[in-house]
């Protein structure tokens, strides 16, 4: 059984990412991939402190608990799909911070990308490719890119065009194939 985590990489109030992550999960489940399980991992559920931040003594246990839970959750997967918004031509700070807490938990695993933003999140994907390369995560070529201008009504109500399904299928095929192969080297 392959376990693929769909990581919702935004913690912003009123974020569009929840609709995008839910669409991704629903789409993946409808494929009925044999021996593949999908799960959303919402970064907002972890309340991670900034890496290296000195926490007041009253918050240290809570911070350590959040870091441990995040690490264990990410270690439990064979591959990932990162749902990443693009903020200021880059990946959001919360996702970058969360990834900085990881290393051996994600080594020799695969990742795909689902992005959203003015240009579909492609610059966030570029950033993630660099970050994940350092973490020894193999990223797949095909990505899903939702435009705030054409896939969201009033830039907030998610209404994806049907043509994204082809990229989603290809991206999922690649993540499954690479995750399966990389599982043999871990």
FENLIN-V781652 format. One record per backbone hydrogen bond with DSSP energy under -0.5 kcal/mol. NH is the residue of the N-H (numbers start at 1). CO is the residue of the C=O. Records with the same first field share a line. If there is no record, write none. Layout:
NH=CO + CO
//
This chain:
2=35
4=2 + 37
5=3 + 79
6=39
7=5 + 81
8=6 + 41
9=7 + 83
15=12
19=16
20=16
21=17
22=18
23=19
24=20
25=21
26=22
27=23
28=24
29=25
30=26
31=27 + 28
32=29
33=28
36=33
37=2
39=4
41=6
42=40
43=8 + 41
45=42
46=43
47=43
53=50
55=53
59=56
60=56 + 57
61=57
63=59
64=60
65=61
66=62
67=63
68=64
69=65
70=66
71=67
72=68
73=69
74=70
75=71
76=72 + 73
77=74
78=3
79=3
80=110
81=5
82=112
83=7 + 81
84=82 + 114
86=116
87=85 + 90
90=87
92=85
96=92
97=93
98=94
99=95
100=96
101=97 + 98
102=99
106=103
107=103
108=136
109=106 + 136
110=78
111=138
112=80
113=142
114=82
115=144
116=84
117=146
120=117
122=119
125=121
126=122
127=123
128=124
129=125
130=126
131=127
132=128
133=129
134=130
135=131
136=133
137=132
138=109
139=137
140=111
144=113
146=115 + 144
148=117
151=147
153=157
155=152
156=153
157=153
158=156
159=151
164=161
165=162
166=163
167=163
168=164
169=165
170=166
171=167
172=168
173=169
174=170
175=171
176=172
177=173
178=174
179=175
180=176
181=177
182=178
183=179
184=180 + 181
185=182
186=182 + 183
//
